[in-house]
Amino acid sequence: MLPDFAPPEWKGETIVIIASGPSLSAAEVARVKTARDAGQCRVCVINTTYRLAPWADFLYACDDNWWSDNAPEFAGERWTQSPRAAQYGARRCPGKPGYVISDNPAYIYFGGNSGFQAINLAYLMGAARIVLLGFDMSATGGRLHWHPDHGGSCHNPPISQLNRWREVVDNSAAPLVDRGVKIVNCTSETALVEWPRATLDEVFCDETDNPKM
């Protein structure tokens, strides 16, 4: 097992990962909460998006400086790859350099960003389906986030770096499917091309109406 890796038993569950792309809306987050309250999913929030969904099951942030700048008030599980973030109550899943999905419960791969790391963590948690939201992987209207850009010691990535992040997340699609994980991207404005698209209503409709989603 991973050091500190003792999450709730989520084998076979749907895990929604909510990142901070500029297209993310409060209405979309509210729809996810409805699904979670109905027992249809677990929810992971990335970085500052915990402010839109303080009810989420877990928060993931990889950056040391993000933790030192935010020290969030968050009731759910806190996860990171950062050894220094333990002082903020975060549990650690060690990371290694690399851009592929790790099957090894001793570590995840960095992939350059928190979103990719959260995908790998959700897989190791036993997710049967991973749903992405807020994964724009582009700068909509020149913006990087739904919230104001990071300040303090947490640096914002150059827009050019988003292309690399998009490639890494896209390249995770086929390996996850090969491992039996259903994947879907519900982001309204996204540069990802390898993740199948759907709306949140399509994903969380009555399964008798949409048994293959």
Stockholm file with secondary structure:
# STOCKHOLM 1.0

chainA/1-213         MLPDFAPPEWKGETIVIIASGPSLSAAEVARVKTARDAGQCRVCVINTTYRLAPWADFLYACDDNWWSDNAPEFAGERWTQSPRAAQYGARRCPGKPGYVISDNPAYIYFGGNSGFQAINLAYLMGAARIVLLGFDMSATGGRLHWHPDHGGSCHNPPISQLNRWREVVDNSAAPLVDRGVKIVNCTSETALVEWPRATLDEVFCDETDNPKM
#=GR chainA/1-213 SS CCTTCCCCCCTTCEEEEECCCTTCCHHHHHHHHHHHHTTSCEEEEEGGGGGTCTTCSEEECCCHHHHHHHCCCCSSEEEESCGGGGGGTCEECCEESCSSCCCCTTCEECTTSHHHHHHHHHHHTTCSEEEEESCCCSCGGGCSSSSCCCCTTCCCCCTTHHHHHHHHHHHTHHHHHHTTCEEEECCSSCCCCSSCBCCHHHHTSCTTTCTTC
#=GC SS_cons         CCTTCCCCCCTTCEEEEECCCTTCCHHHHHHHHHHHHTTSCEEEEEGGGGGTCTTCSEEECCCHHHHHHHCCCCSSEEEESCGGGGGGTCEECCEESCSSCCCCTTCEECTTSHHHHHHHHHHHTTCSEEEEESCCCSCGGGCSSSSCCCCTTCCCCCTTHHHHHHHHHHHTHHHHHHTTCEEEECCSSCCCCSSCBCCHHHHTSCTTTCTTC
//
